[in-house]
Amino acid sequence: MTRVFKVFIFLLLIGLVSSIKALEIKITESVNYSITTIQERYYSVTSPNDKIAKSFKAKIWVFPSSEIKVEEEIDYDFGKNYEHFFYRYIPYVFRIGLDEYEMDISELEVVDKNGNKQHFYSEKSDETVDIRIGGGEKLFTGRQKYIIRYRAKGSFRYLDDKDQLYWSILGEDWTVPIEKVEATFILPDNLPSQPELECFTSSYQGENNNCSYSIDKRAVQFLSLKPICPQEYFVIKLSFPRLFA
């Protein structure tokens, strides 16, 4: 092997090693950029697939029997996507510390903004009542409004000195951001005193008080102070001095 050929092979190897290192750097930068982009999109108000819930409004009537009636109004934007179904997962199991409570969800109904009944299918999974709205050849796109009604028993905790309504407004199964969340509770007449109020939002990062509340006679209103991220939940507690004793 001539000296010139050896030099040629040496330079070729150096060039090959440099190319491999440059490729590794490019791949690493690309992966890091992709991860950062995914995280930014996941926790921003803009959904990666252009779908977003513009608002979630709940109205909850509390009866002296401790049963509650719920009406949820969901303003949902599919963007340019076309979907056969809209899904809502209503939690019926909630845990506080080591205690677990289970509610009974009944009298489900789904209507549109004009009050027309909508086709839906529901089934009970491990911790949620799963509602699938839609069917047939109908496709959802753009802005849609869904109104879901139901009754719930077992949402109260009966403690030594108080009765507490613990309510997770959204659950934890939302896959798109929600710009605004609002919940209004209509309380029974002739309460001996106003309830103690508490609310918080929470995710894997921990609990935050990104919510506010106000009370006007029998109506208690809770509001989110910032958009709710996917899989973040919004919990409300109303504590009464032995209301149902």
C-alpha positions as CSV (number, residue, x, y, z in Angstrom):
1,M,0.0,0.0,0.0
2,T,1.5,3.3,-1.1
3,R,2.0,6.2,1.2
4,V,-0.4,8.4,-0.8
5,F,-3.2,5.7,-0.5
6,K,-2.7,5.5,3.3
7,V,-3.0,9.2,3.6
8,F,-6.2,9.1,1.5
9,I,-7.7,6.3,3.7
10,F,-6.8,8.3,6.9
11,L,-8.5,11.5,5.6
12,L,-11.5,9.5,4.6
13,L,-11.9,8.0,8.0
14,I,-11.6,11.5,9.7
15,G,-14.3,12.8,7.4
16,L,-16.5,9.8,8.2
17,V,-16.1,10.3,12.0
18,S,-16.9,14.0,11.7
19,S,-20.0,13.3,9.7
20,I,-21.3,10.8,12.3
21,K,-20.7,13.3,15.1
22,A,-22.5,16.1,13.2
23,L,-25.4,13.7,12.6
24,E,-25.6,12.8,16.3
25,I,-25.7,16.5,17.2
26,K,-28.4,17.2,14.7
27,I,-30.5,14.2,15.9
28,T,-30.1,15.3,19.5
29,E,-31.1,18.8,18.8
30,S,-34.1,17.6,16.8
31,V,-35.3,15.3,19.6
32,N,-34.9,18.0,22.2
33,Y,-36.7,20.5,20.1
34,S,-39.6,18.0,19.5
35,I,-39.9,17.3,23.2
36,T,-39.9,21.0,24.1
37,T,-42.5,21.7,21.3
38,I,-44.7,18.9,22.5
39,Q,-44.6,20.2,26.1
40,E,-45.2,23.7,25.1
41,R,-48.2,22.7,23.0
42,Y,-49.6,20.4,25.6
43,Y,-49.7,23.0,28.3
44,S,-50.6,26.0,26.2
45,V,-54.1,27.2,25.5
46,T,-53.8,26.0,21.9
47,S,-54.5,22.3,21.3
48,P,-52.1,20.4,19.0
49,N,-55.0,19.3,16.8
50,D,-56.8,22.6,16.9
51,K,-59.6,21.2,19.2
52,I,-60.4,23.1,22.3
53,A,-63.2,23.5,24.8
54,K,-64.2,27.2,24.8
55,S,-66.1,26.9,28.1
56,F,-67.5,24.4,30.5
57,K,-70.5,25.6,32.6
58,A,-72.1,23.5,35.3
59,K,-75.3,24.2,37.2
60,I,-75.8,22.0,40.3
61,W,-79.0,22.0,42.4
62,V,-78.6,20.6,46.0
63,F,-81.7,19.1,47.5
64,P,-82.5,18.6,51.2
65,S,-82.3,14.8,50.5
66,S,-78.6,15.3,49.7
67,E,-79.3,14.3,46.1
68,I,-78.0,16.7,43.4
69,K,-79.1,17.5,39.9
70,V,-76.5,18.6,37.4
71,E,-76.6,20.4,34.1
72,E,-73.4,20.8,32.1
73,E,-73.1,23.1,29.1
74,I,-70.0,22.4,27.0
75,D,-68.9,24.8,24.2
76,Y,-66.5,22.7,22.2
77,D,-64.6,23.7,19.1
78,F,-63.5,20.8,16.8
79,G,-61.6,23.3,14.6
80,K,-61.2,21.9,11.1
81,N,-61.4,18.3,12.3
82,Y,-64.3,16.0,11.6
83,E,-65.4,13.6,14.3
84,H,-68.1,11.0,14.6
85,F,-68.3,11.3,18.4
86,F,-67.9,13.6,21.4
87,Y,-66.9,12.0,24.7
88,R,-67.6,13.0,28.3
89,Y,-66.3,11.0,31.2
90,I,-68.2,11.7,34.5
91,P,-66.3,10.6,37.6
92,Y,-68.4,8.7,40.1
93,V,-65.6,7.5,42.4
94,F,-63.6,10.0,44.4
95,R,-60.9,9.6,47.0
96,I,-59.9,11.7,49.9
97,G,-56.9,10.4,51.9
98,L,-57.5,6.7,52.5
99,D,-61.3,7.0,52.1
100,E,-63.1,6.1,48.8
101,Y,-66.6,7.3,47.9
102,E,-68.9,6.2,45.1
103,M,-71.8,8.0,43.6
104,D,-74.8,6.8,41.8
105,I,-75.3,8.6,38.5
106,S,-78.8,8.3,36.9
107,E,-81.3,10.0,34.6
108,L,-78.7,10.8,31.9
109,E,-79.9,13.1,29.1
110,V,-78.1,14.9,26.3
111,V,-79.6,17.8,24.3
112,D,-78.3,20.4,21.9
113,K,-78.5,24.2,22.4
114,N,-82.1,24.2,21.2
115,G,-83.2,21.5,23.6
116,N,-83.4,18.8,21.0
117,K,-82.5,15.4,22.3
118,Q,-79.2,14.0,21.0
119,H,-78.3,10.3,20.4
120,F,-75.8,9.0,23.0
121,Y,-74.4,5.8,24.5
122,S,-73.3,5.4,28.1
123,E,-71.5,2.7,30.1
124,K,-70.0,2.5,33.5
125,S,-66.2,1.9,33.6
126,D,-64.0,1.5,36.7
127,E,-64.3,5.1,37.9
128,T,-66.3,7.0,35.3
129,V,-69.6,7.0,33.5
130,D,-68.5,7.1,29.9
131,I,-70.8,9.0,27.5
132,R,-70.4,8.9,23.8
133,I,-72.5,11.5,21.9
134,G,-73.2,11.1,18.2
135,G,-73.6,8.2,15.8
136,G,-74.6,7.2,12.3
137,E,-73.2,9.3,9.5
138,K,-73.3,12.6,11.3
139,L,-70.0,14.4,11.7
140,F,-69.1,17.1,14.2
141,T,-66.9,20.0,13.1
142,G,-66.3,23.6,14.2
143,R,-68.1,25.0,17.2
144,Q,-70.6,22.7,18.9
145,K,-72.6,23.0,22.2
146,Y,-73.6,20.0,24.3
147,I,-75.9,20.0,27.3
148,I,-75.6,17.0,29.6
149,R,-78.1,16.4,32.5
150,Y,-78.1,13.8,35.2
151,R,-78.7,13.2,38.9
152,A,-76.2,12.0,41.5
153,K,-76.5,10.4,44.9
154,G,-73.6,9.9,47.3
155,S,-71.7,13.1,46.7
156,F,-71.7,14.1,50.4
157,R,-69.3,13.1,53.1
158,Y,-70.8,12.9,56.6
159,L,-68.2,14.1,59.0
160,D,-68.4,14.5,62.8
161,D,-69.1,18.2,62.7
162,K,-70.2,18.9,59.2
163,D,-71.6,17.5,55.9
164,Q,-69.4,18.2,53.0
165,L,-70.2,18.2,49.3
166,Y,-67.0,17.2,47.4
167,W,-67.4,17.7,43.6
168,S,-64.9,17.2,40.8
169,I,-66.4,19.4,38.1
170,L,-64.4,18.1,35.1
171,G,-62.8,14.8,36.1
172,E,-59.3,14.1,34.9
173,D,-59.9,12.7,31.4
174,W,-59.9,15.9,29.2
175,T,-57.5,15.7,26.3
176,V,-57.9,19.3,25.2
177,P,-57.5,22.6,27.1
178,I,-60.6,24.3,28.5
179,E,-60.5,28.1,28.3
180,K,-63.1,28.8,31.0
181,V,-64.8,26.8,33.7
182,E,-67.8,28.0,35.7
183,A,-69.9,26.1,38.3
184,T,-73.0,27.5,40.1
185,F,-74.5,25.6,43.0
186,I,-78.2,26.3,44.0
187,L,-78.5,25.6,47.7
188,P,-81.7,24.5,49.6
189,D,-83.9,27.1,51.2
190,N,-83.6,28.1,54.9
191,L,-80.0,27.1,55.5
192,P,-79.0,27.7,59.1
193,S,-75.8,29.4,57.9
194,Q,-73.8,29.9,54.8
195,P,-71.5,27.0,53.9
196,E,-67.7,27.0,54.1
197,L,-66.3,27.2,50.5
198,E,-63.1,25.8,49.0
199,C,-61.8,25.2,45.5
200,F,-58.6,24.2,43.8
201,T,-57.2,23.0,40.5
202,S,-54.6,20.2,40.4
203,S,-52.4,18.3,38.1
204,Y,-49.2,16.2,38.4
205,Q,-47.4,19.4,39.4
206,G,-49.6,19.7,42.6
207,E,-52.5,21.7,43.8
208,N,-53.1,25.4,42.9
209,N,-55.8,27.9,43.9
210,N,-56.4,29.0,40.4
211,C,-60.1,29.6,41.1
212,S,-62.4,32.0,42.9
213,Y,-65.9,31.9,44.4
214,S,-68.7,34.1,45.5
215,I,-72.0,33.6,47.2
216,D,-75.3,35.4,46.7
217,K,-78.1,34.1,48.9
218,R,-78.7,30.6,47.7
219,A,-76.4,30.7,44.7
220,V,-72.7,29.9,45.0
221,Q,-70.5,30.5,42.0
222,F,-67.0,29.1,41.3
223,L,-64.8,30.3,38.4
224,S,-61.4,29.2,37.0
225,L,-58.8,32.0,36.9
226,K,-56.9,30.6,34.0
227,P,-57.4,28.0,31.3
228,I,-57.5,24.4,32.5
229,C,-54.8,22.1,30.9
230,P,-55.5,18.6,29.7
231,Q,-55.8,16.0,32.6
232,E,-56.0,18.9,35.1
233,Y,-58.9,18.8,37.5
234,F,-61.1,21.4,39.3
235,V,-62.4,20.4,42.7
236,I,-65.0,22.2,44.8
237,K,-65.9,21.6,48.5
238,L,-69.0,23.0,50.2
239,S,-69.1,22.3,54.0
240,F,-72.4,22.6,55.9
241,P,-72.9,22.4,59.7
242,R,-74.8,19.1,59.8
243,L,-77.2,20.0,57.1
244,F,-78.6,16.5,56.7
245,A,-78.4,15.3,60.3
